[in-house]
Amino acid sequence: MSASRRSLHPWLLSRWVIVPAVLLMLVFGWNVNVAMNATGEVRGQVVDATGQPVPNATVQLFERSFVVNTEKQRATTGPDGRFRFEGNASHAVQLQAEAPGIGKSERRTLRLLFRAQDADLPEPLVLNP
């Protein structure tokens, strides 16, 4: 083995090479994750107080700012009580559902890791009379 090859190997294993390389890989991985999950889709379900899906409920998506919550979109639930919003550009939203004759849900805040992150509500919106 030549002397230049032996001296290069320990240099490549030094912290001055390994730490920046690991950081670069982490940044690259995060950016790939963001690119694959940044269509702004927010999905969830609306149920009544007994846990049954509520079809044709209206769900509002509010964009949160420092001072106010502004309604940005509305969606109607399908037969299974599921809804979907597309094109959300915010990283903090509130959701609220309502169905005539059944009731209204509390507003639920959904905090996202980055703008336009795709997200599923961990629990359904529950309509209370």
DSSP file (Angstrom, degrees, kcal/mol; ACC not computed):
  #  RESIDUE AA STRUCTURE BP1 BP2  ACC     N-H-->O    O-->H-N    N-H-->O    O-->H-N    TCO  KAPPA ALPHA  PHI   PSI    X-CA   Y-CA   Z-CA
    1    1 A M              0   0    0      0, 0.0     2,-0.0     0, 0.0     0, 0.0   0.000 360.0 360.0 360.0 136.5    0.0    0.0    0.0
    2    2 A S     >  -     0   0    0      1,-0.1     4,-1.7     4,-0.0     5,-0.1  -0.320 360.0-118.1 -76.4 160.4    1.4    3.4   -0.9
    3    3 A A  H  > S+     0   0    0      1,-0.2     4,-1.9     2,-0.2     5,-0.2   0.858 112.3  54.9 -66.9 -37.1    2.1    6.1    1.7
    4    4 A S  H  > S+     0   0    0      1,-0.2     4,-1.2     2,-0.2    -1,-0.2   0.861 107.5  49.9 -67.6 -33.8   -0.4    8.5    0.2
    5    5 A R  H  > S+     0   0    0      2,-0.2     4,-1.5     1,-0.2    -1,-0.2   0.892 109.9  50.4 -72.0 -38.4   -3.2    6.0    0.4
    6    6 A R  H  < S+     0   0    0     -4,-1.7    -2,-0.2     1,-0.2    -1,-0.2   0.867 111.3  48.4 -66.3 -36.5   -2.5    5.2    4.1
    7    7 A S  H  X S+     0   0    0     -4,-1.9     4,-0.8     1,-0.2    -1,-0.2   0.761 108.3  54.8 -77.2 -23.9   -2.5    8.9    5.0
    8    8 A L  H  X S+     0   0    0     -4,-1.2     4,-1.9    -5,-0.2    -1,-0.2   0.880  99.1  61.8 -74.7 -38.7   -5.8    9.6    3.2
    9    9 A H  H  X S+     0   0    0     -4,-1.5     4,-1.0     1,-0.2     3,-0.2   0.920 103.7  45.2 -59.3 -51.2   -7.7    6.9    5.0
   10   10 A P  H  4 S+     0   0    0      0, 0.0     3,-0.3     0, 0.0    -1,-0.2   0.858 110.5  56.6 -62.5 -32.3   -7.4    8.2    8.6
   11   11 A W  H >< S+     0   0    0     -4,-0.8     3,-1.4     1,-0.2    -2,-0.2   0.897 103.5  53.1 -64.8 -39.9   -8.2   11.7    7.3
   12   12 A L  H 3< S+     0   0    0     -4,-1.9    -1,-0.2     1,-0.3    -3,-0.1   0.757 107.9  51.9 -66.9 -23.6  -11.5   10.5    5.9
   13   13 A L  T 3< S+     0   0    0     -4,-1.0    -1,-0.3    -3,-0.3    -2,-0.2   0.316  87.5 111.5 -94.4   7.9  -12.4    9.0    9.3
   14   14 A S  S X> S-     0   0    0     -3,-1.4     4,-2.5    -4,-0.1     3,-1.5  -0.387  81.6-114.0 -79.1 160.8  -11.8   12.2   11.2
   15   15 A R  H 3> S+     0   0    0      1,-0.3     4,-1.6     2,-0.2    -1,-0.1   0.753 113.3  68.6 -64.6 -23.0  -14.6   14.2   12.8
   16   16 A W  H 34 S+     0   0    0      1,-0.2    -1,-0.3     2,-0.1    -4,-0.1   0.685 113.4  28.4 -71.3 -17.4  -13.9   17.0   10.3
   17   17 A V  H <> S+     0   0    0     -3,-1.5     4,-1.8    -6,-0.2    -2,-0.2   0.764 120.9  50.5-105.9 -43.7  -15.2   14.8    7.5
   18   18 A I  H  X S+     0   0    0     -4,-2.5     4,-2.7     2,-0.2     5,-0.2   0.926 108.0  50.7 -67.0 -46.9  -17.7   12.5    9.3
   19   19 A V  H  X S+     0   0    0     -4,-1.6     4,-2.5     1,-0.2     5,-0.2   0.948 113.6  43.3 -61.9 -51.1  -19.8   15.2   11.1
   20   20 A P  H  > S+     0   0    0      0, 0.0     4,-2.5     0, 0.0    -1,-0.2   0.889 114.0  52.8 -61.6 -35.0  -20.4   17.4    8.0
   21   21 A A  H  X S+     0   0    0     -4,-1.8     4,-2.1     2,-0.2    -2,-0.2   0.917 110.7  46.3 -65.6 -42.3  -21.1   14.3    5.9
   22   22 A V  H  X S+     0   0    0     -4,-2.7     4,-2.4     2,-0.2    -1,-0.2   0.919 113.1  49.7 -65.4 -43.1  -23.7   13.1    8.4
   23   23 A L  H  X S+     0   0    0     -4,-2.5     4,-2.5    -5,-0.2     5,-0.2   0.904 110.1  51.0 -61.4 -41.9  -25.3   16.6    8.6
   24   24 A L  H  X S+     0   0    0     -4,-2.5     4,-2.4    -5,-0.2    -1,-0.2   0.902 110.3  49.1 -62.3 -41.7  -25.4   16.8    4.8
   25   25 A M  H  X S+     0   0    0     -4,-2.1     4,-2.7     2,-0.2    -2,-0.2   0.896 111.0  50.3 -66.0 -39.4  -27.2   13.4    4.7
   26   26 A L  H  X S+     0   0    0     -4,-2.4     4,-2.6     2,-0.2    -2,-0.2   0.924 112.0  46.8 -63.9 -44.7  -29.7   14.5    7.4
   27   27 A V  H  X S+     0   0    0     -4,-2.5     4,-2.4     2,-0.2    -2,-0.2   0.919 113.6  48.7 -63.6 -43.5  -30.5   17.7    5.5
   28   28 A F  H  X S+     0   0    0     -4,-2.4     4,-2.1    -5,-0.2    -2,-0.2   0.931 112.2  48.6 -61.7 -45.9  -30.8   15.8    2.2
   29   29 A G  H  X S+     0   0    0     -4,-2.7     4,-2.3     1,-0.2    -2,-0.2   0.897 111.4  49.8 -61.8 -41.7  -33.1   13.2    3.9
   30   30 A W  H  X S+     0   0    0     -4,-2.6     4,-2.7     1,-0.2    -1,-0.2   0.922 110.5  49.9 -63.2 -44.1  -35.3   15.9    5.4
   31   31 A N  H  X S+     0   0    0     -4,-2.4     4,-2.4     2,-0.2    -1,-0.2   0.859 109.9  50.3 -65.4 -35.2  -35.7   17.7    2.1
   32   32 A V  H  X S+     0   0    0     -4,-2.1     4,-2.0     2,-0.2    -1,-0.2   0.920 111.0  50.1 -65.7 -43.2  -36.6   14.5    0.3
   33   33 A N  H  X S+     0   0    0     -4,-2.3     4,-1.2     2,-0.2    -2,-0.2   0.923 112.0  47.2 -60.1 -45.6  -39.3   13.8    3.1
   34   34 A V  H >< S+     0   0    0     -4,-2.7     3,-0.6     1,-0.2    -1,-0.2   0.927 111.2  51.1 -62.2 -45.3  -40.6   17.4    2.7
   35   35 A A  H >< S+     0   0    0     -4,-2.4     3,-0.5     1,-0.2    -1,-0.2   0.850 112.6  46.1 -62.4 -34.3  -40.8   17.1   -1.1
   36   36 A M  H 3< S+     0   0    0     -4,-2.0    -1,-0.2     1,-0.2    -2,-0.2   0.676 121.8  36.0 -81.5 -17.7  -42.7   13.8   -0.9
   37   37 A N  T << S+     0   0    0     -4,-1.2    81,-2.2    -3,-0.6     3,-0.2  -0.096  88.4  95.7-128.5  35.6  -45.2   15.0    1.7
   38   38 A A    <   +     0   0    0     -3,-0.5    79,-0.2    79,-0.2    -1,-0.1  -0.313  39.0 110.9-125.7  50.6  -45.9   18.6    0.9
   39   39 A T  S    S-     0   0    0     -3,-0.1    48,-1.0     2,-0.1    78,-0.2   0.513  83.8-118.1 -97.6  -5.9  -49.0   18.7   -1.2
   40   40 A G        +     0   0    0     76,-2.2    48,-2.4     1,-0.2     2,-0.5   0.761  55.6 158.7  79.3  25.6  -51.1   20.3    1.6
   41   41 A E        -     0   0    0     75,-0.3    78,-2.8    45,-0.2     2,-0.5  -0.715  19.0-173.5 -86.2 128.5  -53.6   17.5    2.0
   42   42 A V  E     -Ab  85 119A   0     43,-1.9    43,-2.8    -2,-0.5     2,-0.3  -0.991  10.0-178.0-121.8 123.5  -55.4   17.4    5.4
   43   43 A R  E     +Ab  84 120A   0     76,-2.7    78,-2.7    -2,-0.5     2,-0.3  -0.875  13.4 130.7-123.9 152.0  -57.6   14.3    6.0
   44   44 A G  E     -A   83   0A   0     39,-1.8    39,-2.3    -2,-0.3     2,-0.3  -0.962  39.5-105.7-173.3-169.5  -59.9   13.2    8.8
   45   45 A Q  E     -A   82   0A   0     -2,-0.3    80,-2.8    37,-0.3     2,-0.4  -0.973  13.9-143.6-139.5 151.8  -63.3   11.9    9.8
   46   46 A V  E     +c  125   0B   0     35,-2.5     8,-2.3    -2,-0.3     2,-0.3  -0.968  23.9 175.7-116.5 130.8  -66.4   13.3   11.5
   47   47 A V  E     -cD 126  53B   0     78,-2.8    80,-2.9    -2,-0.4     2,-0.1  -0.890  26.2-118.4-129.2 161.5  -68.4   11.2   13.9
   48   48 A D    >   -     0   0    0      4,-2.5     3,-1.8    -2,-0.3    80,-0.1  -0.252  48.8 -82.9 -87.3-175.7  -71.4   11.8   16.2
   49   49 A A  T 3  S+     0   0    0     78,-0.4    79,-0.1     1,-0.3    -1,-0.1   0.729 131.1  52.8 -63.2 -22.3  -71.4   11.5   20.0
   50   50 A T  T 3  S-     0   0    0      2,-0.1    -1,-0.3     0, 0.0    76,-0.0   0.483 121.2-105.9 -91.2  -3.0  -71.9    7.7   19.7
   51   51 A G  S <  S+     0   0    0     -3,-1.8    -2,-0.1     1,-0.3     3,-0.0   0.521  73.3 139.9  93.5   6.2  -68.9    7.3   17.4
   52   52 A Q        -     0   0    0      1,-0.1    -4,-2.5    -5,-0.0    -1,-0.3  -0.647  60.1-103.0 -84.1 139.5  -70.9    6.8   14.2
   53   53 A P  B     -D   47   0B   0      0, 0.0    -6,-0.3     0, 0.0    28,-0.2  -0.285  30.5-141.0 -59.3 143.9  -69.6    8.4   10.9
   54   54 A V    >   -     0   0    0     -8,-2.3     3,-0.7    27,-0.1    -8,-0.2  -0.923  12.7-154.7-112.6 109.4  -71.6   11.5    9.9
   55   55 A P  T 3  S+     0   0    0      0, 0.0    23,-0.2     0, 0.0    22,-0.0  -0.470  74.4  19.1 -77.5 155.5  -72.2   12.0    6.1
   56   56 A N  T 3  S+     0   0    0     21,-1.6     2,-0.2     1,-0.2    22,-0.1   0.697  83.2 148.9  60.4  24.8  -72.7   15.4    4.6
   57   57 A A    <   -     0   0    0     -3,-0.7    20,-2.3    21,-0.2     2,-0.5  -0.605  47.1-123.5 -81.4 150.0  -71.2   17.3    7.5
   58   58 A T  E     -EF  76  98C   0     40,-2.9    40,-2.1    -2,-0.2     2,-0.5  -0.840  24.8-165.2 -96.7 128.1  -69.5   20.6    6.7
   59   59 A V  E     -EF  75  97C   0     16,-3.2    16,-2.3    -2,-0.5     2,-0.4  -0.952   3.4-156.6-115.6 131.0  -65.9   20.9    7.8
   60   60 A Q  E     -EF  74  96C   0     36,-3.3    36,-1.7    -2,-0.5     2,-0.5  -0.869   3.6-153.1-108.2 140.0  -64.1   24.2    8.0
   61   61 A L  E     -EF  73  95C   0     12,-2.5    11,-3.1    -2,-0.4    12,-1.4  -0.962  13.3-166.2-111.4 120.9  -60.4   24.7    7.8
   62   62 A F  E     -EF  71  94C   0     32,-3.3    32,-2.4    -2,-0.5     2,-0.5  -0.901  14.0-139.2-108.4 134.3  -59.1   27.8    9.5
   63   63 A E  E     -EF  70  93C   0      7,-3.1     7,-2.3    -2,-0.4     2,-0.4  -0.803  22.4-136.1 -90.9 129.2  -55.6   29.2    8.9
   64   64 A R  E     +E   69   0C   0     28,-2.1     2,-0.2    -2,-0.5     5,-0.2  -0.683  28.3 169.0 -90.4 136.1  -54.0   30.4   12.1
   65   65 A S        -     0   0    0      3,-2.0     0, 0.0    -2,-0.4     0, 0.0  -0.674  53.0 -86.0-125.8-173.4  -52.1   33.7   12.3
   66   66 A F  S    S+     0   0    0     -2,-0.2     3,-0.1     1,-0.1    -2,-0.0   0.827 122.2  18.0 -65.7 -30.8  -50.8   35.6   15.3
   67   67 A V  S    S+     0   0    0      1,-0.2     2,-0.3     0, 0.0    -1,-0.1   0.808 124.2  19.7-111.4 -42.6  -54.0   37.5   15.8
   68   68 A V        -     0   0    0     -5,-0.0    -3,-2.0     2,-0.0     2,-0.5  -0.828  58.6-126.5-132.6 165.2  -56.9   35.8   14.0
   69   69 A N  E     -E   64   0C   0     -2,-0.3     2,-0.5    -5,-0.2    -5,-0.2  -0.978  30.2-161.7-111.6 120.4  -58.1   32.5   12.5
   70   70 A T  E     -E   63   0C   0     -7,-2.3    -7,-3.1    -2,-0.5     2,-0.3  -0.884  20.2-121.4-108.5 129.2  -59.3   32.9    9.0
   71   71 A E  E     +E   62   0C   0     -2,-0.5    -9,-0.3    -9,-0.3     3,-0.1  -0.520  36.4 168.5 -67.9 128.2  -61.5   30.4    7.2
   72   72 A K  E     +     0   0C   0    -11,-3.1     2,-0.3     1,-0.3   -10,-0.2   0.724  56.6   6.1-110.8 -34.1  -59.7   29.2    4.1
   73   73 A Q  E     -E   61   0C   0    -12,-1.4   -12,-2.5     2,-0.0     2,-0.3  -0.971  51.2-151.8-149.6 161.2  -61.6   26.2    2.9
   74   74 A R  E     -E   60   0C   0     -2,-0.3     2,-0.3   -14,-0.2   -14,-0.2  -0.983  14.8-177.1-132.4 146.9  -64.8   24.1    3.4
   75   75 A A  E     -E   59   0C   0    -16,-2.3   -16,-3.2    -2,-0.3     2,-0.4  -0.966  19.0-135.5-139.3 156.5  -65.3   20.4    2.7
   76   76 A T  E     -E   58   0C   0     -2,-0.3   -18,-0.2   -18,-0.2     8,-0.2  -0.937  27.2-119.0-113.6 136.8  -68.3   18.1    2.9
   77   77 A T        -     0   0    0    -20,-2.3   -21,-1.6    -2,-0.4     6,-0.2  -0.381  24.5-129.9 -74.0 151.6  -67.9   14.6    4.4
   78   78 A G    >   -     0   0    0      4,-2.3     3,-2.1   -23,-0.2   -21,-0.2  -0.119  43.7 -75.8 -85.2-171.3  -68.6   11.5    2.4
   79   79 A P  T 3  S+     0   0    0      0, 0.0    -2,-0.1     0, 0.0    -1,-0.0   0.775 134.2  51.5 -60.2 -27.1  -70.8    8.5    3.3
   80   80 A D  T 3  S-     0   0    0      2,-0.1   -26,-0.1   -26,-0.1     3,-0.1   0.320 119.2-109.8 -92.4   7.8  -68.1    7.3    5.7
   81   81 A G  S <  S+     0   0    0     -3,-2.1   -35,-2.5     1,-0.3     2,-0.2   0.546  73.6 138.9  78.8   6.9  -67.8   10.7    7.4
   82   82 A R  E     -A   45   0A   0    -37,-0.2    -4,-2.3   -29,-0.1     2,-0.3  -0.574  29.1-175.2 -89.6 149.6  -64.4   11.3    5.9
   83   83 A F  E     -A   44   0A   0    -39,-2.3   -39,-1.8    -2,-0.2     2,-0.3  -0.912   7.7-162.3-136.2 164.0  -63.2   14.6    4.5
   84   84 A R  E     -A   43   0A   0     -2,-0.3     2,-0.4   -41,-0.2   -41,-0.2  -0.970   3.8-161.8-151.6 132.8  -60.1   15.9    2.7
   85   85 A F  E     -A   42   0A   0    -43,-2.8   -43,-1.9    -2,-0.3     2,-0.3  -0.900  13.1-159.4-109.0 144.8  -58.7   19.3    2.1
   86   86 A E        +     0   0    0     -2,-0.4   -45,-0.2   -45,-0.2   -46,-0.2  -0.920  64.5  25.3-121.0 150.1  -56.2   20.0   -0.7
   87   87 A G        +     0   0    0    -48,-1.0     2,-0.4    -2,-0.3   -47,-0.2   0.693  65.9 167.1  78.1  20.9  -53.7   22.8   -1.1
   88   88 A N        -     0   0    0    -48,-2.4    -1,-0.2    -3,-0.2     5,-0.0  -0.557  11.5-177.6 -67.8 125.6  -53.2   23.8    2.5
   89   89 A A        +     0   0    0     -2,-0.4     2,-0.2    26,-0.1    -1,-0.1   0.376  49.5  92.4-105.3   2.7  -50.2   26.1    2.6
   90   90 A S        -     0   0    0     25,-0.2    26,-1.2   -50,-0.1    27,-0.4  -0.480  62.8-147.5 -96.8 166.0  -50.1   26.7    6.3
   91   91 A H  S    S+     0   0    0      1,-0.2    21,-3.4    24,-0.2     2,-0.4   0.417  90.1  44.6-108.2  -2.9  -48.2   24.9    9.1
   92   92 A A  E     + G   0 111C   0     19,-0.2   -28,-2.1   -28,-0.2     2,-0.3  -0.938  69.8 162.1-143.1 118.5  -50.9   25.5   11.8
   93   93 A V  E     -FG  63 110C   0     17,-2.3    17,-3.4    -2,-0.4     2,-0.4  -0.881  26.7-142.7-131.1 162.3  -54.6   25.1   11.1
   94   94 A Q  E     -FG  62 109C   0    -32,-2.4   -32,-3.3    -2,-0.3     2,-0.4  -0.972  15.5-158.7-122.9 144.5  -57.8   24.6   13.0
   95   95 A L  E     +FG  61 108C   0     13,-2.5    13,-3.0    -2,-0.4     2,-0.3  -0.956  12.0 174.7-124.3 142.3  -60.6   22.3   12.0
   96   96 A Q  E     -F   60   0C   0    -36,-1.7   -36,-3.3    -2,-0.4     2,-0.3  -0.993  10.9-158.3-146.3 140.2  -64.3   22.4   13.0
   97   97 A A  E     +F   59   0C   0     -2,-0.3     8,-2.9     9,-0.2     2,-0.3  -0.871   9.3 179.6-121.0 153.3  -67.3   20.4   11.8
   98   98 A E  E     -FH  58 104C   0    -40,-2.1   -40,-2.9    -2,-0.3     6,-0.2  -0.989   7.9-176.5-151.7 141.8  -71.0   20.9   11.9
   99   99 A A  E >>  - H   0 103C   0      4,-2.5     4,-2.3    -2,-0.3     3,-2.1  -0.977  35.2-112.0-139.8 126.7  -74.1   19.1   10.7
  100  100 A P  T 34 S+     0   0    0      0, 0.0    -2,-0.0     0, 0.0     4,-0.0  -0.294 102.5  12.3 -57.8 135.7  -77.6   20.4   11.0
  101  101 A G  T 34 S+     0   0    0      1,-0.1     0, 0.0    28,-0.0     0, 0.0   0.300 126.0  61.3  81.9 -10.7  -79.7   18.5   13.5
  102  102 A I  T <4 S-     0   0    0     -3,-2.1     2,-0.3     1,-0.3   -53,-0.1   0.769  98.6-116.9-112.8 -49.7  -76.7   16.7   15.0
  103  103 A G  E  <  -H   99   0C   0     -4,-2.3    -4,-2.5    26,-0.1     2,-0.3  -0.940  22.5 -72.5 144.1-165.2  -74.4   19.4   16.3
  104  104 A K  E     -HI  98 128C   0     24,-1.9    24,-1.8    -2,-0.3    -6,-0.2  -0.957  32.5-131.6-133.9 146.6  -71.0   21.1   16.1
  105  105 A S        -     0   0    0     -8,-2.9    22,-0.1    -2,-0.3     2,-0.1  -0.540  30.2-102.5 -92.1 163.7  -67.5   20.0   17.1
  106  106 A E        -     0   0    0     20,-0.4     2,-0.3    -2,-0.2    -9,-0.2  -0.493  48.7 -93.8 -73.7 155.7  -65.0   21.9   19.0
  107  107 A R        -     0   0    0     -2,-0.1     2,-0.5   -11,-0.1   -11,-0.2  -0.583  41.7-153.8 -72.7 133.2  -62.2   23.5   17.0
  108  108 A R  E     -G   95   0C   0    -13,-3.0   -13,-2.5    -2,-0.3     2,-0.4  -0.938   5.1-140.5-112.4 127.9  -59.2   21.3   16.8
  109  109 A T  E     -G   94   0C   0     -2,-0.5     2,-0.5   -15,-0.2   -15,-0.3  -0.711  13.6-166.4 -87.1 134.3  -55.8   22.7   16.3
  110  110 A L  E     -G   93   0C   0    -17,-3.4   -17,-2.3    -2,-0.4     2,-0.5  -0.968   3.2-163.3-122.5 113.1  -53.4   20.8   14.0
  111  111 A R  E     -G   92   0C   0     -2,-0.5     2,-0.3   -19,-0.2   -19,-0.2  -0.842   8.6-160.0 -99.4 130.0  -49.8   21.8   14.1
  112  112 A L        -     0   0    0    -21,-3.4     3,-0.1    -2,-0.5     7,-0.1  -0.733  24.0-128.2-108.9 156.7  -47.6   20.6   11.2
  113  113 A L  S    S+     0   0    0     -2,-0.3     2,-0.3     1,-0.2    -1,-0.1   0.791  91.1   5.7 -73.8 -28.5  -43.9   20.2   11.0
  114  114 A F  S >  S-     0   0    0    -24,-0.1     3,-1.5   -23,-0.0    -1,-0.2  -0.978  94.1 -75.6-151.9 161.2  -43.6   22.3    7.8
  115  115 A R  T 3  S+     0   0    0     -2,-0.3   -24,-0.2     1,-0.3   -25,-0.2  -0.291 114.1  10.4 -60.3 140.2  -45.8   24.3    5.5
  116  116 A A  T 3  S+     0   0    0    -26,-1.2   -76,-2.2     1,-0.2   -75,-0.3   0.689  86.6 165.0  65.3  21.6  -48.1   22.3    3.3
  117  117 A Q    <   -     0   0    0     -3,-1.5   -79,-0.2   -27,-0.4     2,-0.2  -0.468  41.0-118.3 -67.8 137.6  -47.4   19.0    5.1
  118  118 A D        +     0   0    0    -81,-2.2     2,-0.3    -2,-0.2   -76,-0.2  -0.578  44.5 177.4 -72.1 139.1  -49.8   16.2    4.4
  119  119 A A  E     -b   42   0A   0    -78,-2.8   -76,-2.7    -2,-0.2     2,-0.4  -1.000  29.6-152.5-150.9 146.5  -51.6   15.2    7.6
  120  120 A D  E     -b   43   0A   0     -2,-0.3   -76,-0.2   -78,-0.2   -78,-0.0  -0.961  35.7-113.4-112.1 134.2  -54.2   12.8    8.9
  121  121 A L        -     0   0    0    -78,-2.7   -11,-0.0    -2,-0.4     4,-0.0  -0.494  20.0-142.1 -63.0 131.3  -56.2   13.9   12.0
  122  122 A P  S    S+     0   0    0      0, 0.0    -1,-0.2     0, 0.0   -78,-0.0   0.823  85.2  22.9 -67.6 -28.5  -55.2   11.4   14.8
  123  123 A E  S    S-     0   0    0    -78,-0.0   -78,-0.2    -3,-0.0     3,-0.0  -0.969  92.2-102.2-134.7 150.8  -58.7   11.4   16.1
  124  124 A P        -     0   0    0      0, 0.0     2,-0.5     0, 0.0   -78,-0.2  -0.259  36.3-104.5 -69.8 159.0  -62.1   12.2   14.5
  125  125 A L  E     -c   46   0B   0    -80,-2.8   -78,-2.8   -20,-0.1     2,-0.5  -0.735  39.0-144.9 -78.3 127.6  -63.9   15.4   15.0
  126  126 A V  E     -c   47   0B   0     -2,-0.5     2,-0.5   -80,-0.2   -20,-0.4  -0.859   1.9-141.8-104.6 124.8  -66.8   14.6   17.3
  127  127 A L        -     0   0    0    -80,-2.9   -78,-0.4    -2,-0.5   -22,-0.2  -0.711  18.0-167.5 -84.8 128.7  -70.2   16.4   16.9
  128  128 A N  B      I  104   0C   0    -24,-1.8   -24,-1.9    -2,-0.5   -26,-0.1  -0.949 360.0 360.0-116.8 137.7  -71.9   17.3   20.1
  129  129 A P              0   0    0      0, 0.0   -26,-0.1     0, 0.0   -24,-0.1   0.505 360.0 360.0 -64.4 360.0  -75.5   18.5   20.3
